[in-house]
Amino acid sequence: SHIMSEYVRMTDTERDQIDQDAQVFMRTCADAIHQLRAEAHKGVQSAQVKEHRTAVLDFVEDYLKRVCKLYSEQRAIRVKRVIDKKRL
């Protein structure tokens, strides 16, 4: 109970700010990946280097998509809780 007494809950405003910042961050990451993909093969002659860069960018893009999906699922849970709380 001592630990719980020191625990401070976040406000809805703080949660909204985190949501907004997370969306901006994910959009920025997606744009950066897109730019890297556009510039990844400039000046590169080796097919192996091109394949490697493509594979790395595919991996990073897939990872970002999984993070975005997880974020969306967590946000949906939060929205559902807010709706359920309003019903009560």
N, CA, C and O atoms as a DFTB+ gen file, in Angstrom:
352 C
 N C O
     1  1       0.824      -1.199       0.000
     2  2       0.000       0.000       0.000
     3  2       0.860       1.252       0.000
     4  3       0.441       2.295      -0.502
     5  1       2.065       1.157       0.561
     6  2       2.976       2.295       0.557
     7  2       3.355       2.689      -0.881
     8  3       3.408       3.869      -1.226
     9  1       3.611       1.679      -1.694
    10  2       3.965       1.947      -3.089
    11  2       2.793       2.575      -3.813
    12  3       2.976       3.515      -4.587
    13  1       1.602       2.076      -3.576
    14  2       0.418       2.606      -4.241
    15  2       0.122       4.041      -3.816
    16  3      -0.425       4.811      -4.605
    17  1       0.465       4.412      -2.605
    18  2       0.202       5.777      -2.163
    19  2       1.111       6.771      -2.882
    20  3       0.764       7.944      -3.017
    21  1       2.278       6.305      -3.346
    22  2       3.188       7.184      -4.076
    23  2       2.881       7.214      -5.568
    24  3       3.399       8.052      -6.307
    25  1       2.038       6.294      -5.994
    26  2       1.685       6.199      -7.409
    27  2       0.734       7.333      -7.766
    28  3      -0.301       7.511      -7.124
    29  1       1.089       8.092      -8.784
    30  2       0.256       9.202      -9.226
    31  2      -0.307       8.843     -10.599
    32  3       0.435       8.470     -11.508
    33  1      -1.601       8.960     -10.734
    34  2      -2.243       8.638     -12.002
    35  2      -2.073       9.781     -12.994
    36  3      -2.008      10.953     -12.621
    37  1      -2.004       9.412     -14.243
    38  2      -1.909      10.421     -15.295
    39  2      -3.290      11.021     -15.539
    40  3      -4.311      10.352     -15.380
    41  1      -3.300      12.269     -15.921
    42  2      -4.558      12.911     -16.266
    43  2      -4.911      12.585     -17.714
    44  3      -4.060      12.140     -18.485
    45  1      -6.163      12.808     -18.072
    46  2      -6.579      12.584     -19.461
    47  2      -5.839      13.529     -20.400
    48  3      -5.528      13.163     -21.534
    49  1      -5.561      14.722     -19.941
    50  2      -4.807      15.686     -20.748
    51  2      -3.408      15.167     -21.038
    52  3      -2.914      15.295     -22.159
    53  1      -2.770      14.582     -20.034
    54  2      -1.432      14.011     -20.232
    55  2      -1.488      12.828     -21.197
    56  3      -0.612      12.677     -22.049
    57  1      -2.500      12.007     -21.066
    58  2      -2.658      10.874     -21.984
    59  2      -2.884      11.363     -23.411
    60  3      -2.311      10.818     -24.355
    61  1      -3.719      12.392     -23.569
    62  2      -3.972      12.949     -24.894
    63  2      -2.692      13.504     -25.502
    64  3      -2.459      13.354     -26.702
    65  1      -1.861      14.146     -24.685
    66  2      -0.600      14.695     -25.172
    67  2       0.348      13.574     -25.609
    68  3       1.021      13.684     -26.633
    69  1       0.392      12.514     -24.833
    70  2       1.224      11.367     -25.209
    71  2       0.727      10.756     -26.513
    72  3       1.532      10.408     -27.377
    73  1      -0.592      10.620     -26.668
    74  2      -1.154      10.098     -27.910
    75  2      -0.770      10.969     -29.099
    76  3      -0.368      10.467     -30.149
    77  1      -0.897      12.260     -28.919
    78  2      -0.564      13.193     -30.000
    79  2       0.927      13.109     -30.340
    80  3       1.289      13.059     -31.516
    81  1       1.782      13.094     -29.333
    82  2       3.227      12.999     -29.561
    83  2       3.596      11.679     -30.228
    84  3       4.461      11.640     -31.104
    85  1       2.939      10.599     -29.812
    86  2       3.222       9.285     -30.401
    87  2       2.837       9.253     -31.873
    88  3       3.565       8.697     -32.696
    89  1       1.703       9.844     -32.205
    90  2       1.278       9.877     -33.601
    91  2       2.240      10.691     -34.458
    92  3       2.567      10.296     -35.577
    93  1       2.686      11.817     -33.937
    94  2       3.658      12.640     -34.664
    95  2       4.964      11.872     -34.850
    96  3       5.558      11.892     -35.928
    97  1       5.405      11.195     -33.787
    98  2       6.651      10.431     -33.845
    99  2       6.555       9.302     -34.868
   100  3       7.482       9.096     -35.650
   101  1       5.440       8.569     -34.868
   102  2       5.281       7.471     -35.824
   103  2       5.226       7.989     -37.259
   104  3       5.782       7.368     -38.165
   105  1       4.567       9.108     -37.463
   106  2       4.505       9.703     -38.797
   107  2       5.897      10.156     -39.248
   108  3       6.275       9.972     -40.405
   109  1       6.653      10.749     -38.318
   110  2       8.008      11.192     -38.623
   111  2       8.899      10.004     -38.989
   112  3       9.690      10.081     -39.929
   113  1       8.767       8.916     -38.249
   114  2       9.549       7.703     -38.541
   115  2       9.189       7.147     -39.915
   116  3      10.075       6.768     -40.680
   117  1       7.912       7.096     -40.230
   118  2       7.475       6.585     -41.533
   119  2       8.025       7.455     -42.662
   120  3       8.466       6.937     -43.688
   121  1       7.998       8.771     -42.476
   122  2       8.560       9.679     -43.481
   123  2      10.059       9.478     -43.638
   124  3      10.577       9.498     -44.754
   125  1      10.758       9.285     -42.520
   126  2      12.210       9.074     -42.565
   127  2      12.541       7.776     -43.306
   128  3      13.479       7.737     -44.102
   129  1      11.782       6.727     -43.048
   130  2      12.004       5.464     -43.745
   131  2      11.769       5.642     -45.240
   132  3      12.528       5.129     -46.062
   133  1      10.720       6.368     -45.583
   134  2      10.416       6.622     -46.998
   135  2      11.560       7.385     -47.668
   136  3      11.951       7.053     -48.787
   137  1      12.094       8.397     -46.998
   138  2      13.214       9.162     -47.542
   139  2      14.462       8.295     -47.680
   140  3      15.166       8.362     -48.688
   141  1      14.728       7.482     -46.661
   142  2      15.883       6.582     -46.736
   143  2      15.739       5.603     -47.897
   144  3      16.708       5.311     -48.598
   145  1      14.539       5.107     -48.091
   146  2      14.299       4.167     -49.184
   147  2      14.552       4.841     -50.534
   148  3      15.087       4.220     -51.452
   149  1      14.168       6.104     -50.649
   150  2      14.367       6.842     -51.898
   151  2      15.848       7.096     -52.173
   152  3      16.268       7.153     -53.328
   153  1      16.636       7.250     -51.108
   154  2      18.053       7.573     -51.279
   155  2      18.985       6.381     -51.083
   156  3      20.196       6.517     -51.256
   157  1      18.455       5.237     -50.732
   158  2      19.284       4.084     -50.365
   159  2      20.149       3.564     -51.509
   160  3      21.233       3.028     -51.276
   161  1      19.684       3.718     -52.719
   162  2      20.398       3.110     -53.840
   163  2      21.155       4.116     -54.698
   164  3      21.764       3.743     -55.701
   165  1      21.123       5.361     -54.319
   166  2      21.839       6.380     -55.091
   167  2      23.342       6.161     -54.963
   168  3      23.878       6.091     -53.857
   169  1      24.001       6.055     -56.086
   170  2      25.451       5.924     -56.104
   171  2      25.978       4.557     -55.715
   172  3      27.190       4.377     -55.597
   173  1      25.095       3.590     -55.514
   174  2      25.531       2.249     -55.122
   175  2      25.543       1.361     -56.362
   176  3      24.547       1.266     -57.080
   177  1      26.667       0.719     -56.603
   178  2      26.797      -0.139     -57.771
   179  2      26.569      -1.612     -57.435
   180  3      26.118      -2.381     -58.284
   181  1      26.872      -1.998     -56.223
   182  2      26.813      -3.395     -55.818
   183  2      25.371      -3.851     -55.591
   184  3      24.617      -3.221     -54.850
   185  1      25.007      -4.951     -56.239
   186  2      23.671      -5.520     -56.053
   187  2      23.510      -6.027     -54.618
   188  3      22.423      -5.958     -54.045
   189  1      24.595      -6.532     -54.049
   190  2      24.538      -7.048     -52.683
   191  2      24.245      -5.932     -51.684
   192  3      23.460      -6.125     -50.755
   193  1      24.862      -4.778     -51.864
   194  2      24.617      -3.633     -50.984
   195  2      23.174      -3.157     -51.145
   196  3      22.513      -2.834     -50.158
   197  1      22.687      -3.113     -52.376
   198  2      21.302      -2.709     -52.615
   199  2      20.329      -3.659     -51.924
   200  3      19.380      -3.217     -51.277
   201  1      20.564      -4.965     -52.061
   202  2      19.699      -5.954     -51.423
   203  2      19.745      -5.823     -49.900
   204  3      18.721      -5.925     -49.224
   205  1      20.942      -5.598     -49.377
   206  2      21.089      -5.454     -47.931
   207  2      20.314      -4.240     -47.423
   208  3      19.577      -4.335     -46.441
   209  1      20.480      -3.115     -48.087
   210  2      19.782      -1.899     -47.669
   211  2      18.272      -2.072     -47.767
   212  3      17.531      -1.630     -46.889
   213  1      17.823      -2.711     -48.831
   214  2      16.389      -2.962     -48.990
   215  2      15.875      -3.848     -47.861
   216  3      14.808      -3.594     -47.300
   217  1      16.628      -4.879     -47.533
   218  2      16.219      -5.784     -46.461
   219  2      16.178      -5.067     -45.117
   220  3      15.248      -5.275     -44.337
   221  1      17.166      -4.229     -44.835
   222  2      17.194      -3.484     -43.575
   223  2      16.013      -2.529     -43.500
   224  3      15.345      -2.442     -42.470
   225  1      15.754      -1.814     -44.585
   226  2      14.622      -0.881     -44.590
   227  2      13.290      -1.621     -44.482
   228  3      12.368      -1.135     -43.828
   229  1      13.179      -2.780     -45.108
   230  2      11.961      -3.587     -44.969
   231  2      11.763      -4.002     -43.515
   232  3      10.651      -3.950     -42.989
   233  1      12.856      -4.415     -42.872
   234  2      12.785      -4.824     -41.471
   235  2      12.354      -3.656     -40.578
   236  3      11.477      -3.806     -39.728
   237  1      12.974      -2.501     -40.779
   238  2      12.654      -1.332     -39.955
   239  2      11.210      -0.895     -40.193
   240  3      10.503      -0.536     -39.251
   241  1      10.778      -0.926     -41.440
   242  2       9.403      -0.546     -41.752
   243  2       8.409      -1.525     -41.123
   244  3       7.381      -1.111     -40.589
   245  1       8.715      -2.816     -41.187
   246  2       7.856      -3.822     -40.569
   247  2       7.793      -3.627     -39.057
   248  3       6.727      -3.750     -38.454
   249  1       8.924      -3.326     -38.457
   250  2       8.968      -3.095     -37.013
   251  2       8.102      -1.890     -36.639
   252  3       7.354      -1.941     -35.663
   253  1       8.202      -0.812     -37.413
   254  2       7.381       0.368     -37.162
   255  2       5.898       0.030     -37.290
   256  3       5.086       0.497     -36.492
   257  1       5.542      -0.770     -38.278
   258  2       4.140      -1.164     -38.445
   259  2       3.642      -1.949     -37.242
   260  3       2.511      -1.756     -36.796
   261  1       4.487      -2.842     -36.711
   262  2       4.089      -3.608     -35.534
   263  2       3.937      -2.709     -34.311
   264  3       3.028      -2.903     -33.504
   265  1       4.823      -1.728     -34.174
   266  2       4.719      -0.773     -33.067
   267  2       3.431       0.040     -33.203
   268  3       2.721       0.252     -32.220
   269  1       3.134       0.491     -34.414
   270  2       1.910       1.259     -34.651
   271  2       0.669       0.434     -34.337
   272  3      -0.300       0.949     -33.780
   273  1       0.699      -0.850     -34.694
   274  2      -0.430      -1.729     -34.407
   275  2      -0.609      -1.889     -32.903
   276  3      -1.730      -1.814     -32.399
   277  1       0.472      -2.105     -32.194
   278  2       0.407      -2.242     -30.743
   279  2      -0.120      -0.957     -30.111
   280  3      -0.959      -1.005     -29.212
   281  1       0.364       0.178     -30.572
   282  2      -0.113       1.469     -30.072
   283  2      -1.614       1.615     -30.319
   284  3      -2.352       2.051     -29.436
   285  1      -2.060       1.253     -31.515
   286  2      -3.483       1.370     -31.849
   287  2      -4.338       0.489     -30.953
   288  3      -5.420       0.888     -30.522
   289  1      -3.843      -0.718     -30.676
   290  2      -4.578      -1.623     -29.795
   291  2      -4.676      -1.044     -28.386
   292  3      -5.734      -1.103     -27.759
   293  1      -3.578      -0.487     -27.892
   294  2      -3.579       0.106     -26.551
   295  2      -4.499       1.322     -26.497
   296  3      -5.213       1.527     -25.515
   297  1      -4.476       2.102     -27.526
   298  2      -5.338       3.288     -27.573
   299  2      -6.810       2.879     -27.636
   300  3      -7.656       3.521     -27.013
   301  1      -7.119       1.830     -28.373
   302  2      -8.494       1.342     -28.458
   303  2      -8.984       0.882     -27.085
   304  3     -10.142       1.101     -26.732
   305  1      -8.116       0.253     -26.324
   306  2      -8.485      -0.162     -24.965
   307  2      -8.803       1.060     -24.117
   308  3      -9.782       1.076     -23.372
   309  1      -7.966       2.080     -24.241
   310  2      -8.197       3.315     -23.468
   311  2      -9.533       3.958     -23.853
   312  3     -10.298       4.371     -22.982
   313  1      -9.809       4.042     -25.148
   314  2     -11.058       4.641     -25.616
   315  2     -12.253       3.832     -25.116
   316  3     -13.262       4.399     -24.698
   317  1     -12.134       2.502     -25.162
   318  2     -13.220       1.641     -24.683
   319  2     -13.468       1.883     -23.200
   320  3     -14.621       1.942     -22.773
   321  1     -12.418       2.024     -22.414
   322  2     -12.588       2.283     -20.980
   323  2     -13.281       3.611     -20.730
   324  3     -14.131       3.721     -19.847
   325  1     -12.913       4.624     -21.516
   326  2     -13.545       5.941     -21.363
   327  2     -15.029       5.843     -21.695
   328  3     -15.867       6.407     -20.991
   329  1     -15.348       5.130     -22.762
   330  2     -16.754       4.973     -23.159
   331  2     -17.519       4.202     -22.078
   332  3     -18.632       4.582     -21.712
   333  1     -16.926       3.132     -21.573
   334  2     -17.573       2.349     -20.518
   335  2     -17.780       3.189     -19.251
   336  3     -18.807       3.075     -18.581
   337  1     -16.809       4.019     -18.940
   338  2     -16.919       4.879     -17.742
   339  2     -18.052       5.898     -17.922
   340  3     -18.770       6.197     -16.969
   341  1     -18.211       6.425     -19.130
   342  2     -19.281       7.392     -19.386
   343  2     -20.654       6.726     -19.302
   344  3     -21.625       7.358     -18.886
   345  1     -20.737       5.461     -19.694
   346  2     -22.010       4.745     -19.626
   347  2     -22.456       4.556     -18.190
   348  3     -23.648       4.587     -17.885
   349  1     -21.484       4.359     -17.314
   350  2     -21.817       4.171     -15.901
   351  2     -22.216       5.486     -15.301
   352  3     -22.537       5.552     -14.114
